[in-house]
Amino acid sequence: MILDRLTDKKFLFASGANTELRAQRNLNRRAVLLNGDLVGNVRQEQFGVSARVYENGVYGFASTAEYTQDAVRAVLRSASENAAFLARHAGRGLGTHKPLPAGKTITAFDLTDVEQGTYIAFIRELDGYIQRKYPDLVSRTVVATADSMEKLLCVSNGTDTHSLLPRSYVYVFMTLAGADGKPVELYEAVDGGFGTFDRNFPRPEACFEKIDRLYDRLRQKAEGVYPEAGPKTVILGGILPGMLAHEAVGHTVEADLVLGGSVAGPNLNKPVASPIVNLVDFAHTAFGAPAPLPIYVDDEGTPATDAVLISNGVLVGYMNSRQTAEHFSMAPTGNARAYRFCDEPLIRMRNTAVLPGKDRLEDMIASIDDGYYLLDTNNGQADTTGEFMFGVTFGYEIKKGKLGRALLDTTISGVAFDMLKTVDMVGDQMVWTSAGMCGKKQPMPVGMGGPALRCIVNVGGR
């Protein structure tokens, strides 16, 4: 764990300014087998300290990849000097931030950093199982990953914190020859989530069932068909509603992007979705259980609270930093996060999700005469207008209320606030994932989720 060399430096904080002092250690572990050959073997660590000072409406920032008593003093001095310089030349006539609850929150624990050989041995077991059971595969890849962010934060105004955010996943990629001889691929995170690798993966055999399901879906896909192009009634299932919540809606309601002209600006307090659609960025607890990646205090010292974004179809709020919360006269929600010690906090999502409704999946499928049930995605992109395009890697036809043939790769697209107004059924079961990284200027681990949604969306076809 990070030793505390920060708390006793609070007497050096500049008076009349808001100061954040943060030590941070990031670990990244990765092992990759391609057709039995080890092609990736990574152990990476980043460690350092930064300081940020807010004065007269501007921030001064400094960092160093050293964690000594002298280094802490040096970054504090540099950040204060930078803030004073900017305040003289680009000051906005603002004082310090409004006060926040003071105290200290500790969610860190001793991290079990397993040896690299543990990752390699684990994926070799999975690779051997796949090779023996499914020799018809054209290609197979097995990946083990683990990363963590440990932060020690001391602030002049707000809540100090010592936090640890570890996660670990195993991914399996499979490729078969399709009916026309062209390769067909499917992949899945067969297990993982919040926690260290030793806790999430006690034995390889626990992954076999999901590997078998992945292969079964791949066989169906290899014999699948392309969907028809055009506006279609679909059920978005699996992780697609979470991708929609994050990419197509979440980024538009990050307050810094609202200030940059996102579509959410003129739509605050207006209907942007069907009245049965609700969307929340959860801080640390969702539906009475820990959220996929729980955040209790952000990197500005703000205690994290849920950010309600869409309520009964109406856009009711944004995700804020302290500065944007004051600008919009909203409560800060603890959404300011930094990926590395040398990064300044940005407004970032935490666990963004569409809330479940009351509809059973069976009833949703039965309600469609001619449409599609779309389940998996390999990418998603959207812009601040809410226009989005997602790749779809697996799904089914729906014909006369029943599932039909599997689908080959396609895309879906639309404008989020238009498409959400077509939602007329919301499933009663949640699907969460925290396997991805958000790429807004800095990478950031995030959680996303949602229930199945029945809606109308543009399907790309072949």
N, C-alpha and C positions, 0 to 999 in steps of 0.2 A: 504493500500500500504506500501511497505518497506520504512522506513525512511532512508535518506541518511546519513550514518555514515562512508562513504568511501572516498568521494571526498576530504575532508580536511586532509586525511592521505597520499595524494600523495607525500608530502614532505619526507615521510619515505621510499619511494621506493628506492631500492639500485641503486646507480649510475653505469652505465655500464652494467646493466642487464635489461631484459625485464620482467615486472611485471604485473600480472593480479590479481585483487582483486574483489571477487564476493560474494555478499549476495544473498541467494536464499530461496524461500518459495514454497514448493510443497503441494498442497491439493489434497486429494483423497476422493471421496464420492461414496457409492455404496449401493443399496438396491435390494434385490432379493426375489421374490415370487415363490414358487414351489407349484403348485396345490392349490394356495390360502394361503399357510402358509409362513410367513416371515422367511426365512432361512439365510438371509444375511443382515447385517445392520452395515455399516462401515463408520466411519469418521476418517480420518487420516491426520496428518499434520507433515511435516518435515521442519525445519528452521535452518539455520546456515550460516556461512561465511567461505570462503576458500581463500587462496592465492597461487599463483604459480609463481615461478621465474625461468627465463631461463638464464643460464650463461654457456659460454664455451661449448655449444652444449648439455647440460643436463638440466633437470627440477628438481627443488625442490618444494615440495607441502606440504601444511598443512591445516587442517580444524578444526573447532570446532562447536558444536551444541549450540552455544551461540552467541548472537548478541549485544554486548556492546562495548563501546569505548576500554576498555581494551582487549576484545577478538579480535578485529580487529588488534590492535597493536601486540598481541601475535602471531596470525597466520602469519602476515607479517614477524615478526622476525624469526619464526620457518622455514618458507619457504625459507627465505634468507639464513639462516644457513644450511639448507639441500642442497640448490643449491651450496653453497660455498664448502661444504664437497664433494658432487659428482663431482664438477668441478675439485677439486684437485686430486681425485682418479680415475675418469672415464671420464674426460673431453675429448672433441673431437676436440679441437683446433678451435672452431667456436665462433664468436662473437654474438652480439644480432641479432634479426630478422631485416629484411629489413623494412624500415618505411612504414606505412600505413596511409591513410587519417585520420586526427584527427578531433574530433568533438564529438557531443552527439546526439544519436537517442532515442526518447521516443515513445514507442508504448504501454505503460502500461495505464490502466484505472482502476477506482474503481470497484472492483470485487464484484458482488452480490453473496454472499455465502448463498444460501437458506437453511432453516432449514431441518433437516433430514425427518421430517414429510411430507414435500412437495414431496420428491421422493416417499415415501411410498404411499401417497394418490394417486399420479399419476398412479403408476403401479397397484394399487388396481382397479382403474377405467378400465384400460386395461384388467386386469385379469377377472374382472366381465363381460366385453363385450365378451371376448373369451369363458368363461364358458357358458354364456347364448346362444351364437350363435352356438358354436361348441361342443356340449356335447359328441360327439363320440371320442374326443381326449383321448388317453391313458394318456398323460401327457402334462403339459404346464408349462413354466417358463417365467417370465417377469423380466427383469433386467433394472435398471436405474443406469447410471454411470456419474460421472463428475470428471474431474481432471484439474489441472492448474499448470503451472510453472511460477513463477514471479522471475525475475532476475534483480539485480542491479550490473552493471559491471563497474569498473574503471581500466584503463590500462595506462601503461607508453608510449605505442607505439601503436596507433590505435584509434578506436572509442569507447567512453564510451556509455553505453546503459542502459535504464530501460525498460524492456519488460514484457509482460504478454501473455501467450499462454494457453487459456482455451479451453476445448472441452467438449461436453456432448453427450451421446447417450442413446437410449433405444433399447434393444434387446428383441426379442420374440423367444422362442424355442417351437416347437410343435412336438408331437409324435402321430402317428396313427399306428394301426395294419395293416401290409401289407397283400397281398393276401395269403401268406403262414403262416400268424399268427405272423411273426416276426415283431418287432417294426421298424418303418421307421420314421426318424427324419429330420427336416429341421429348420433352424433358419435364422434370418435376423436382421440387424440393421434397424429397421423400420423408424428411423429418427435420426437426429443429425448432429454434425460436430463442426466446430470452433464456440466458443461462450459459454456463461454460460447457465445453465439449464433453467432459467426463460426466456431467450431470444429464445432458440431453441424449447421450449415446452410450449407454452402459454395455450394449452388446449388438453386434451386426444383425443377428437374426430378427431383431425387432423391425428392421427395414424391409424384410423380404416380402411381406404382404403388399406393401405399397409399390415395390418394384414389379410384382406380378400384375397389379392393377395397371401400372404404367404400360407394361408390355401388351396387355390385353387391349388397352385403348389404342396403342400404336398399330396393332393388327387391324383393328376396325378402321383406323384412319387410312392405312395402306390400301384398303378396299373402298375408300370413301369417294365422295363427289364434291364438286365445287358448288357453292350456293348460287342462286340467281342474284344478279345485281339489282340494286334499287332499294327504295324504302320498304322495309319489312317489319312485321310484328315479330318481336324476338323476346326471349327471356335471357337476360344477362345473369349468368350464374358464376359459381366459382369465385375467382378473384377479380372478375371484371367490374362489379360494382365498386370494389375498393379502388381499383385503378381510376374509375370515373370520379369517385369522391376526391382522390388526390390530384390527379393530373388536370381534369377538365373543370373542376369546381374549386378545389383547395387553393391552387395557385392564384386564381382570380381574386380570392378574398384574403390574401396576405396583404396587410395594410401598406407595406412599401410598394407593392405592385399596384395597389389601388391608387396610391399617390402618383404612380407612373402612368395612369390612364387605363387601368383594367376595366372590363365591362361591369365589375361589381360596384364601381363608384356611383354611377347614376341609378343603380338598381337597389340601393339600400332601402329597406322597409317596403319593398315592392314584391309582388309574386314573381318567382323565378322558376317555380316547379309546381307539380301537382300538389294539392293540399295534403296528400298522404305521404309526401316526401319530407323527411327530417334528416339533417346532417350535422354532425358534431365532431370537433377535433378534441378527443379525450386526452386528458393529461396523464393520469396514472391508473385510473380505475374505470372499468366499463361494465355495466350490468352486474355489479356486485363482485366482480373478479378483477385481478390485475390486468391492465391493458397490455398488449403485446410488448411494447417498449415503454415502461412507465417512467415519466418525468415528474419529479416532485418540486424541483426548483430549477429555474432556467439560469442561463449564464450571465444574467444581469442581477440575480438575487431576488427575482420575483417568484413567490410561491405559485406553483402551476395550478391552474383551474381549467375546467372544461370550457372550450370556446364553442358556444352554440352558434352555428352559421346559418342554417335554414331551419325554420320552425313552421310546420304545417304549410310548406310551400313558399313561405316568405323569407327573403334574405334579411336576417336580423342582426348580423354582426360580422366582424373581421377578426383575424388573428393579428395580435399586436405585439410590438415591443413597448418599452416604457415611453419612448419618444412619440411613437405613432398613437399610442393610447391617449396621451395628453393632447395630441393634435386633433383627434376625432372625438374627444370627450368620452372615451370608453374606458372601462376597467382593464388594466393590463392582465393578460392571461398566462404569462410565462411561456411565450413562444419564441423567445430570442435564444438561439443556440449556435455554438461554434463547433466546427468539426475537429480542428487541430489547435494546439496551444497558440500558434501564430495567426489564427483566424479571428477576426472580430465577429461577435454574435450578429446573426441575421434572423429575420422572422422566418421560422421554419415550422412545418407541420410535425405533429407527434404521432397520434393514432387517429387518423381521419376516417370516418365511417358514416355510411347511410344507416339509419336506425331500422331495425326489423319492423315488419307490420304483422298482419294477421292471416295472410294467405298461405295455404299449403302448396308446396311445389307441385304435387300431383294435380291439384286443381288448376294451377297456372298452365301446366302443359295441356291439360284436357280442354282448356278454354281457347286454344289456338287451332284453327283449321289448317292453316298453311303458313309456316314460319320456321324459326330456328331457336335452338337452345344452345347458347354460346357459353363456353366454360373457361377456356384457358387463353392466356395472352403471353407474348414474348416481348412486347414493347408497347409503349404508349407515349404520345406526344400531344401537347396542347399549347395554345398561346393565350395571351391575356384577353382575347375576345371570347374565350370559352370554346373556340373551335377545336375539335380533337380528332385524332385518328389513332386507332389501336389495331395492332396485329392480333388476329385470332388464330390460335394454333389447334384448337380442338372444340368440337361441338357436334350437334346432331340436327338433322331435319326434324320438324314436327309436321306430321300429316294426319289430319282428322283427329287431333287430340292425342296422338301417340308418337313416341320417338321413332324416328326412321334411321336412315343411314348416317354414318359418321361424315364429318366434313373435312375437306382438305383446307390448307391455309387460305385465309382471306383477311379482309380488314373491315372495320366498321368506322363510321365517321359521322360527325354532326356538330351542332352547336349546343353546348351543355344546357343552357337555360331554356332553349327551345325543346330539346329532347326530353328533359325532365318533366316538362308539362304534359308529355304523352304517357307518363307512367300511370297505369290504372290498377296494378296489383303489386304488392310488396310482400315478399316472403317472410316467414316467421323464424327462419334459421340464419344465424350469422356465420360467415366465413372470414377468418382473419389471416393476414400474412404480415411478416416483418422481415422478409428475406431480401428486400431490395434496398437500393440507395436512391435518394432524391439528389438530383444534380444541379440544384439552384446555386450557381457560383462556387459553392463548396459541396462535396458529397455529404450526405447525412443519412444515417439509418433511420427509417421511419416504419410505422405500422399503418396498415390500411385494411378496410374491411367493409362488409355489407351483406345484405340478404339478396336473394334473387329478385330481379325487377322485370316486370313485363312492360315493354315500351315499344316505340317505333323508332328505328334507326336506319341509316343508310348502310347497306351491306355492299361490299366491294365486288363480290363475285370472284371470278377467276383472276 
